[in-house]
Amino acid sequence: MAAVPGGPRSDPPAGARFFCTAGRGLEPFLTREVRARLAATQVEYISGKVFFTTCSDLNMLKKLKSAERLFLLIKKQLPLNVSSGSKGKIFNEMQRLINDDPESWLKAISIWKNLELDAKKEKLSQKDANPLKRKMGENDVIVAKKLKTEQMQEIRENKECQLEKQIEEETLEQGHRITKREEFLEDLQNDAVGTRTHSDLTFRVSCRCSGAIAKTFTAQEVGRVFGIALMKQFGWKADLRNPNLEVFIHLSDIYSVVGIPMFRVPLASRAYIKTAGLRSTTAWAMASLAEIKAGAFVLDPMCGLGTILLEAAKEWPDVYYVGADVSDSQLLGACDNLKAAGLKDKIELIKASVIELPLPSESVDTIISDIPFGKKFKLGEDIKSILQEMESSPQSAHPVGGLHVQLLLPGGTIY
């Protein structure tokens, strides 16, 4: 796992409380990752969710690899009691999640706004960093052309006039740009202050119900109750199509959790994967277990679309990766993924059977693979040949621990 990078950053005030959703069995991986990557504290997990506190900014939070979605936590408390009482009483209990502690909502909205503001400031500064350089480069080309066609005296005079004009234009342009930038930042800051009144904030509620409460209420009923309570308490306006804010609520037999999604696109949806194969979070978890070292030779003998190798190469780039498969269509898909991810020079693809790999003995350090299984792919007795081929590499060439094999077996078990 990559170390936490240093350097200045925009931190949430005094740290903020978040939670991530995780696939079944991936909670321990995410727990370790938030500690290592985000220097997170107060880390705890329950089935499907990991809670933690961190001062990391949105750019660092976005780098989590084993998480499905990221939320800013508003409330986490014991489950609602639905075994007794009328629907009206249970609706009142739901509304108390908002009405009994409005300060926790105001604090969460303030943190959310600050995080959004920091992200917009960074995008703005990156956008403003380039135009002046491009303009200076164009002027240099113009001057160079004039040097070839005009006499030195005329060049000096023209250059002096041009320099004065250029300085004047650039000063005016820069001042105009700074003014626009300050106006924009001021608008953002005013928006952040505006959350204290909430008069112009639009929202929608997304609900998930499980267990006993799902048998009593639909998600639409719960969402309607929470939506009415939020409008009454804070004066927000409901907007189901394009809201400023989304509120996520999960009511189960174990807990009641309320949070704000930090990104519209799930963290598990990798922008660098064109065609998805194995779930990206599972692929990353497998690669992290393999303890990949710099300079190692890593093989996926049944690479499919190359998802495992992609995740590994993004996290541990200084490694030699090889993917093999017998299917032309799978290799073409893997090649497209490598191109889209910019990793074509990091991962080599070969067409070969897993039981007849064209690789020299004692050459592989780590094997990572998602073994095909199920109705579409039936290995049968071939699984024995596959494992024997993987184990056939002499371990004498690997004095520390020997050959490292990481497999995803039927049932989702990592071996």
N, C-alpha and C positions, 0 to 999 in steps of 0.2 A: 504494500500500500504506500502511496506517495506520502512524503512528509508534509507537514503544514508549512507553507511558504511564509517567509517573513515579509517585512516591509510595511509601509503605512497603509491604512485602510479606514473606511468609514464604518464605525461600529454602532450598533444599536445601543441606546443609553443603558448602561449597567447590565448589559446582556439581555437577551430575550428568550422566552420559553417557546420551543417549537415541538412539533411532532411530525413524524413521517409514517406513511403506511408502507408495509413490507409484505412480500409474498410469504407463503407458508414456509417456515423453516429458515427464513433469511433474517429474522430478528437479531440473532447473535452476530451475524456479519455486519449489519447496520449499526449495532451497538458499538462494535469495535471501530468501525469506520468513522463515526461521528467523534469518537474520542481522539483518534489519530489525526483525522483530516481537519477537524474544527476545534480541537482542544475543548470539547464539550464537557460540561459538568452536570451533575444531577441527572445522570443517564439512567433510565429505567425502561423496561419494555413489558408489554402485555401482548396477547395474541394479535398479530397483524399491525401493531403500532409500536414505535419507539419514541419516547419523550426525552428531551434534553434541553439544556440551557447553553447558549453560546453568544459570543460577541462578534462572530463572523458576519461579513456582509453578504449580499445576495449572490455576488459572483462566486464566493467560496461555497455557499450553500448549494448552488447549482451544480457543483462538481461531485455531489454525492452519487455513487454508482450503484449501491445496493438498495436504494429507496425507490418506491413507486411515485408517491406524491409528497410534497412538503407543505405544511400548514403552520401558521402562527397560532399558538394555543391561546384561547380565550378562557375556557373553563374545562376542568376535568373533575368529575365528582361521581359519587355512588349512583347506581342505576335507579331509575324511577320504579316505584312500587305499583305495579299494575294488577296485582293479584286481587286487590279489593278496591272498592270505591267505584263511583260512577265515572263516566267519561268526562263530565264537567270538572270533577275534582282532579283527575289526572291532567286535564288541560291546564288547570291552575298550577299544578306542580311543574309543568313544562315552562309556563310563563315565568315562574320564579327563577329559572336559570338566567333570566334577563333582569327582572325587576328587583331581585334581592341584592344584587351586587352590580349596579350600573358602572361603578368606578373601574372594575376590571375590564369592561367593554371599552370605556373611554381610553384607558391605558393601552389596550391592544390596538385600537384604531390609531392612536398617536404613534406607536412603534411602527405599525404598518405603513403609515404615511411617510415617516422618516426614512424607512427602507426604500420605498418607492422614489422618494425625492433624491436620495443618494444615487440610486441607479440612473435616474434621468440626468443628474448633474454629470455623471461620468460619461454617459453617452454624448452629452452636449460638448464636453471638453474634448473628447476624441474627434467629434465632428469638426470642431473649430481649429484643430491642430494642423490641418493640411492645406487649406486653400492658399495661404500666403506663400508657402513654399513652392507651390505649383506656379504661382504668378511670377515669383522671382526667377524661376527657371525659364519661363517664356521670355522674360525681358533679357536674360543673358543670351538666349539664342538670337534675338533681334539685334542686340549689340554686336554679336559675333558676325552676323551677315553684313552689317554696315561697315565693319572693319575691312572687309574684302572689297568693297565697292567705292568707298569714299577716301579722300585724302585725310592724313592724320590731323591736320588743323581743323578740318570740318568735323571730324569725329569728336575732337575735344570740345568744340563749341556745342555740337548737338548733344554730346554726352552730358555736359553741364546742364543744359536746358532740360534734357530728359530726366536727369537725376532730380532736379528741383521739382519737376512736375510729378515724377514718380513718388517722391517723398510726400508731396502734398496729397496726391490721390490715395496713397496707402494710409496716410495718417487719418484722412477723412473716412476711408473705408473701414479701417480698424476701429476708429471711434464709433462708427455706425454699428459695427458688429458687436462691440463691447456693450453698447447701449441696448441693442436687441437682446444680447445674452443676459444682461442685468434685468431687463424687463421680464424675460422668460423665467429666470430664477425667482424673481419677486413674485410672479404669478404662482409658481409652484409653492413658494413659502406661504403665500396667502391661502392657497388651497389647504396646506397643512394646518394652518391656524383655523381655517374654516371648519375643520373636523370637530372643533370644540362646540360649535353650534349645531352642526350636522344638518343644517337647513337645506343644503344643496346636494347631499349625499344620496345616491341611488343604490339599491341593493337587490339581491335575490337570495333565496334560501334553498340550499340543496340538502336533502335529508337521506339518511340511510337508517333503516330500522331492522333489527334482527332479534331473534328470540321471542319472548312472550309479548313484547310490545308490538312486534310485527304482526302478530295474530289478532291484535286488538285494533290497531290503527294502520292506515295506509301512510306512505311517505307524504302524499299530497295533504292529508289532514294535518300531519305534524308541521309541515312547512307553512301551512296557512296560519296555524296557531302562533308559531314563532314570528311570522311576518307581521301579523297584527300587533303583537307585543312590541316588536322593534319600532314600528311606526308610532305607536302610542308613547313609548318611552323616550325615543330620541328624535322623532319628527322626520325620520328618513322616508324616502319615497321608493316604492317598489318598482322595479324595472326588470322584467324577465328576459329581455333580449340583450341589452347592452348596459349592464349596471357598472357603477364604479367599484362596487364591493360585492364579493360573494361570501356568504356565511355557510359553512359546512357543519352539519349536526349529525352525529351518530349516536343513536340510542340502542343499547343492547342490555343483556342480562348481567353484564359485568361492569359497565360504566356508562356515563353520559359525557360525551366529548363535544366541544364546540371550538371551531377554529376558522381561520381565514386562509384559503389557498393562496400561496405566494406566486405560483406560476400557472398560466392557463394550460400549458402543455406539461404532461407528467414528466418527471425526471427520467423515468424508464424509457421514454420515447427518444432514442438517440438520433440527433440530426445527421450524424455521419453514417448511419446505416440505411441504405437504400431499400433493401428487401430484408425484412425481419425473418429470422429463423428461430433458434432457441432464444427464450426470453433473455434480454440483455442483462438483467439483474442476476439471473442464475449463472449466465456465462461469466460475469465478472466475479461472482463468488467462487466459482470453480477455479478461475485463474488465480485468485488471491490465496486459495488453499495450496496451490502448487509451489508457493514460495519461490517464484522465478527470480533468478539472479542475473545481473548484467553479464553479457557474453555467453549466455546459455543457448543451447539448441533445443527449441520447443517444437514438438510435433503434435498435430491433430490428425490421426490417420483416417478419420471419417468426418471431415470438416464440414460437409454440407455447404451452407451459405457462408461459412467462415465467421460466424458470430463470436465464438470463443476466442479465436485468434485476433479478431478486431478489438475486443475488449482488452485482451492482454497487451496488444501492441500499443494501444492508447495509453495504458497505465505504466507499462515497462517497455520503453522504446528500444533500449540498447540490448536487444536480443535477436537471435536468428530464428525466424518462425517459418515453418513449413506446414502446409495443409495438403492432405491427399484425399481423393474420393474417386469412386468408379463411375459416378454419374456425370455425364457431360453437362446436363442442365444445372446441376448443383454447382459445378465448377464455374459455369458462366455467370450464375448468380453471385457466387463468391467474388469473381473477378470484378463485377459491377460494384459490389460493396467496397472492395479495396480501392477502386478508382474514386468512388464518392467520398471515401474517408481520407483520401490522400496517402494511402499506406501501400501502394503497389510496390514500392521499393523496399518495404519492410517485411513483406510476407510472400513466400514463394508457393505457388500452387502446382501440384503434379497430379496426373491421372494414374492411380494405382490402387490395387486391392489391399485391404488392410492385412491380409494374411500373406501377401507377397510384396512387401515394401522394398523399393529399390534404394535402400540406404545402407551404407557401410555399418558393420558391427561396431559397437561401443561409441557410436556417434551421437546418440540422443541422450539429453539430460532429463527432459521432462515430457511426459505425454499427457495431454488433456483431451478428453473426447466425450461427446454425448452419444452413447451407443444407441443405434436405432432399435426401436421395439414397438410392439402394438400390432394392430391388424394389417396396416399397410406394409410395415417392415418386420419380418419375422426371421430372426437369426437362427433359431433352433440350436442344432449342434455346433454351428459355426462360432458360437460364443466361446467355446473351449479353444478353438484354433486361434481366435482373436487374442484372447488373454495369453496364450502360450507364445504368440508372436511378440507381444509386448514385453513379456517377461524373459524372452530369449536373449536380450542384450546383456552381455556379461557385466556384472556389477563391480568387477575388479577395477574398472576404469573410473569408478565413482566412489572413492574411499569414504566420502562423507555422506552417509545415508543411502548411497546407491542410486539407481534409477528411480525418478519420482513419477508415479503414475496417478492421474486424477481422472476418474470416470464418473459419468452420470448414468446410473443403472435404472432399469424399470422400477417405477414407483417413486421416482424422484430422489433416490438415495445417492449421495455422493460418496464414492469409494476411493 
